[in-house]
Amino acid sequence: MTRAALLLATLALTGAARHSRDPFEGRVPGPTKDCVELNQQEGLVIADEHTITYRDGSRLWRTGPMGNCPALRPLATLVVEVYGGQVCRGDRFRVVEPGLSVPSGFCRFGAFTPYTPAPR
């Protein structure tokens, strides 16, 4: 491996490690809500098999599926039908795994917990 290729591989691994840290580190949870308003700029992101996040300015929302949702995995795509500009606890969603076009069965959102930066 050439020195340039080794440097690029190291940078890629360093970047991956930086992005894998806990997104809730340094944040304080607030009271849960049943619904969150969505905007066009940010989307719902699968963080892990139990966690879906949504960024709204400096606030980071955390939710997960109600019950089991076996298709929920990072890098998969959430398919959500949004009515009225918000997503609520109990609303249905599906998951499409990378490389596939058929969505999973329906899963439902749990409650939404806001996390804000901890005061300094």
Solvent accessible surface area in square Angstrom, and as a share of the most:
residue,aa,sasa,rsa
1,M,176,0.79
2,T,93,0.54
3,R,217,0.79
4,A,68,0.53
5,A,43,0.33
6,L,102,0.51
7,L,106,0.53
8,L,121,0.60
9,A,41,0.32
10,T,69,0.40
11,L,102,0.51
12,A,68,0.53
13,L,130,0.65
14,T,67,0.39
15,G,17,0.17
16,A,62,0.48
17,A,66,0.51
18,R,150,0.55
19,H,150,0.67
20,S,89,0.57
21,R,141,0.51
22,D,75,0.39
23,P,57,0.36
24,F,17,0.07
25,E,112,0.50
26,G,55,0.53
27,R,48,0.17
28,V,67,0.39
29,P,76,0.48
30,G,28,0.27
31,P,105,0.66
32,T,84,0.49
33,K,99,0.42
34,D,86,0.44
35,C,46,0.28
36,V,5,0.03
37,E,115,0.52
38,L,44,0.22
39,N,61,0.31
40,Q,178,0.79
41,Q,158,0.70
42,E,75,0.34
43,G,43,0.41
44,L,33,0.17
45,V,87,0.50
46,I,11,0.06
47,A,42,0.32
48,D,54,0.28
49,E,90,0.40
50,H,142,0.63
51,T,9,0.05
52,I,0,0.00
53,T,14,0.08
54,Y,2,0.01
55,R,95,0.35
56,D,51,0.26
57,G,60,0.58
58,S,76,0.49
59,R,94,0.34
60,L,6,0.03
61,W,16,0.06
62,R,86,0.31
63,T,9,0.05
64,G,14,0.13
65,P,25,0.16
66,M,87,0.39
67,G,68,0.65
68,N,129,0.66
69,C,8,0.05
70,P,97,0.61
71,A,13,0.10
72,L,1,0.01
73,R,110,0.40
74,P,58,0.37
75,L,160,0.80
76,A,14,0.11
77,T,82,0.48
78,L,25,0.13
79,V,67,0.38
80,V,35,0.20
81,E,122,0.55
82,V,62,0.36
83,Y,165,0.63
84,G,79,0.76
85,G,33,0.31
86,Q,61,0.27
87,V,1,0.01
88,C,24,0.15
89,R,126,0.46
90,G,22,0.21
91,D,50,0.26
92,R,119,0.44
93,F,1,0.01
94,R,76,0.28
95,V,1,0.01
96,V,28,0.16
97,E,57,0.25
98,P,91,0.57
99,G,86,0.83
100,L,111,0.55
101,S,100,0.65
102,V,116,0.67
103,P,45,0.28
104,S,27,0.17
105,G,51,0.49
106,F,102,0.42
107,C,14,0.08
108,R,113,0.41
109,F,0,0.00
110,G,11,0.10
111,A,35,0.27
112,F,1,0.00
113,T,24,0.14
114,P,13,0.08
115,Y,29,0.11
116,T,57,0.33
117,P,71,0.45
118,A,40,0.31
119,P,124,0.78
120,R,283,1.03
